[in-house]
Amino acid sequence: MTVDAACDIFSGSSSEELTAGQVVGGAYRVLSLIARGGMGNVYLVEHIYLLKTFAMKVLPAYLAGADASRRFLAEARSIARLEHENIVKIHNFGLTDAGVSFYVMELVDGLCLEDWLLLNGPLTIEQTLNLMHCLCRGLAYAHGRGFVHRDIKPANVMVDFRGAYPRVKLLDFGLVQCSQNATGQERCFGSPLYMSPEQCEGLSVDRRTDVYSLGCLLYACLTGVPPFVGSNPLATCYLHTNGARPVLRQEQLRQPVDADTLHTLNQILQFLLSVRREERYKDMDEVLLDLSLIGAEPEPEEPTEPETITEEKIFTGWLVAFLCALGTTSVLLSLWFSLQCFEGARAESRRQKVDSSLAALVDSTAALEGNELDIQEMEDLKPFMEGSGKLRHFAFPRTACLGILRAADDANLLMKAQGELTFPGQSPLIFHPSAACLNKPRYLRRFSSGQLEGIYAAGDPTHFLVPRQADNSCSRKC
């Protein structure tokens, strides 16, 4: 593998930049930028006729042009037929005015795994197993239809661990198969931290390529870092092809496990991360079988059978409902008028509570004021949010992610607090600061009064920051 070839593999390709308010494909109005990546930029868009929000990915510039567009469309028609609960559904494809390909996909609740690991650290064993089961099912479904992902990495996995049954979605499935150069030769593609040895060497790929990348993902979920990290892309490639296979240790895990579980995990990793593809698991069914030795595959909750309703129960129900209605109508009316009167006061109290929380967080860590943060541009930034009405404009640091900003009443509206972004709507906002931001709480002063509904501590997404009464310090769990 030559140096020039390696540089071609790992060089990011820029996408066409879209602006808020721009209409793409005649039907999608751009609301804001969600994320940037080597495979394109992702935007939050709204269908101007259906008034429904989607995610739109605008692909890199090398996919522009008539030949590339035809190849992309042919592949897109096949990808659109993938219907699985763990694969993001594709809704539409098209070209921008500049001739760059884009596709529209469902907007998924939750965070990408990369952001989840950034905010919360390594996953628990239970979370990891749930995630792996979901990914294996989705990959087995796609492999059975002739698709190989080729770019499995945390940025391409959406997760939501809220609730009894985890939700996991795999992004960008099969799009790499469209990336060919002008001579018709396949362009090697992937993230160096999660690429298989055969990808690093520019060889052909198959489903066992995804098996290897899944092993890298498993290691990252349990430890918070990829298994092979070199000083540069070429060094990372060398480790994938020649480095010793990693071995998990107790101190690397978020929670201790028994010796048998640790031994089984290491055995699974050795098969997943084998340099020779012939020595890896041959398919995802084999991976699922070995994962079941550690924990059973989670199943969605089955709906309960409806109760048999008799005429006697119907009569009794109506009688009880009628008597309750007579006795409670006046009470409900009284409560409704009371709520209308106190709604304004409650909103003001909520704003004061958030402002007090911010002040307490800053005052309780005043000792950190003397330290310099490695974000030189912070001192020159204006307050984070400007503007009002339907669109709110934020200016966060470009060189570091301060956390996640989301709407309190809409789980679909969330984005990284990094760079310039536009947040639609007037719903109250909740901020999840990263560990780096919590270590420099003075930068939270850049949020103006009334902008936030709440702040949740990194690593503890269920805990609201509330000042203590006695010492005016923050009661955040540490």
Buried (B, 14 or more C-beta within 10 A) or exposed (E): BEEEEBEBBBEEBEBBEBEBEBBBBEBBBBBBBBBBBBBBBBBBBBBEEEEEBBBBBBBBBBBBBEEBBEBBBEBBEEBBEBEBEBBBBBBBBBBBEEBBBBBBBBBBBBBBBBBBBBBBEBBBBBBBBBBBBBBBBBBBBBBEEEBBBBBBBBBBBBBBBEEEEBBBBBBBBBBBBBBBEEEEEEEBBBBBBBBBBBBBBBEEBBBBBBBBBBBBBBBBBBBBBBBBEBEEBBEBBBBBBEBEBBEBEEEBBBEEBEEEBBEBBBEBBBBBBBBEBEEBBEBBEBBBEBBEEBBEBBEEEEEEEEEEEEEEEEEEEEEEEEEEEEEEEEEEEEEEEEEEEEEEEEEEEBBEBBBBBBBBBBBBBEEBEEEEBEBEEBEEBEEBBEEEEEBBBBBBBEEBBBBBBBBEEEBBBBBBBBBEBBBBBEBBBBBBBBBBBBEBBBBBEBBEEBBBBBBBBBBBBEEBBBBEEEEEEBBBEE
